[in-house]
Amino acid sequence: MSSSKALFEIRGLSKAYRDRPVLDGLDFDVYDGECLVLLGRSGSGKSVTLRQLNGLEKPDTGSVVFDGIEISSLSERELHAVRKRIAMLFQGGALFDSMTVYENISFPLREHEDLEEAEIAETVRQKLATVRLEGIQEKMPAALSGGMKKRVALARSLALDPEVVLFDEPTTGLDPMTSATIGQLIQGTRRDLGVTSVVVTHDLELTRRVADRIGFLDQGRFRFLGTWDEAEASGDRLLADFLAGREGDRDVA
């Protein structure tokens, strides 16, 4: 980890849908500069946890503190400033189909900043270079492969130079080589830009590549939180089955 400073402090986080508990009193920190990967079976609450970190959803109980700010109690208007600092890369990329790559990446700049067009153009160029997609500004999303769409979405998420990027299943539907490229880009944003990352994934190869720590969710709580080496040495059978891709003894909610 790059720092011992806790950028996020989450305490007692609980969330239920139609009386079905999904998160049950989660306590954890995310440290400045680290990459925390959230693992768990489908329905274990990984993406729900991620959406708490930028206020897309509010907990039923508990607190989410980001850099000293209790974001779970902020209004949508108050969250506006926080979300400039916390970007999110959605599973499908969420590009605007009717906009060019240039227009997609420049969108948050036009929404949040007062820049000259030349400054916007240079920022778009830089962010595309960061994701290794120089010169595709005028392409439409329909002309891009799945991997290219994810990379353009990452460029857009980096447009405002956020401190944190939240990744929701960044390699879903991608081939192994493209998935490896996404992993390299996640590592590169940390190394070159100092970005803190929280990644939700089922991709164990990606986890091995990028994680400083992993959190294994089971029945709404962390069954394990630590490094990969600590996970392999933990002796927890359910975690071992998950990391090995074996069928477990029971389903995980």
C-alpha positions, 0 to 999 in steps of 0.5 A: 500500500502506498499510505497508511492513511485511511481515505475511506472509513466504513463502519457498521454498513448495512443494506437490505432490499425488500427486507432481504439483508445484503450488507450486514454491519460491514467495517473496513478502510480503504487506504490512500493509494492502494488497490482493494479488490472485492471478491465473493459469489454473485449476490454477496453484496460486492457491487452494493458495497461499491455504490455506497462509496460514492453515494449512488446508494445510501446505507440503511444504517452505518457510515461512509466517511471519505477523507473526513466527509460523511458522504452517506448523509449528503444531499445530491447537490452536496455529493456533486463535489465529492463525485468529482474526486471519486470516479466510477467505471461501470460494468458496461462502460456506460458510454453515450452511444450518440456521442463520439469518443471525444464528446464522451470524454469531454462531457465531464469537463464541460459539466464540471470545469470552465475550460477553453476548447483547446484545453478540453482537446488536450485533456481528451488527447492525454486521457486517450494516451493514458489508456493507449487509444491515441487518435480515435477521438472521432469514432463512435462507440458502435465502432469500438470493440468491447475492450476499447469501450472499457478503455474509453470509459476509463479515459472519461472517468480520469478526465477530472483527475479523480483521487479514487476510481471505483471499478465494477467488473472491469473485465467482464466479457473480455478475452484474456489478453484484453483483460490483462490490458485492463489490469495493466491500466489499473496498475498504471493509474495507481503508479503514474497518477496516484489513484486509489482503486476499489475493484469488484470482480470475479476475475482471479487473474486480475485480482492477482495482478492488481490487488494490494488487499482482497476483501471476500464477502460472504453473507453480507460481511467480510469473511476475509480481508487481507493480502492474497498470500494471507488469503491462501494461508488462511485455512478458510475452506470457503475462501480456498474453494473460491480462489481455486474455482471449486464448488463450495459446500453451500451457496453464498447469499 
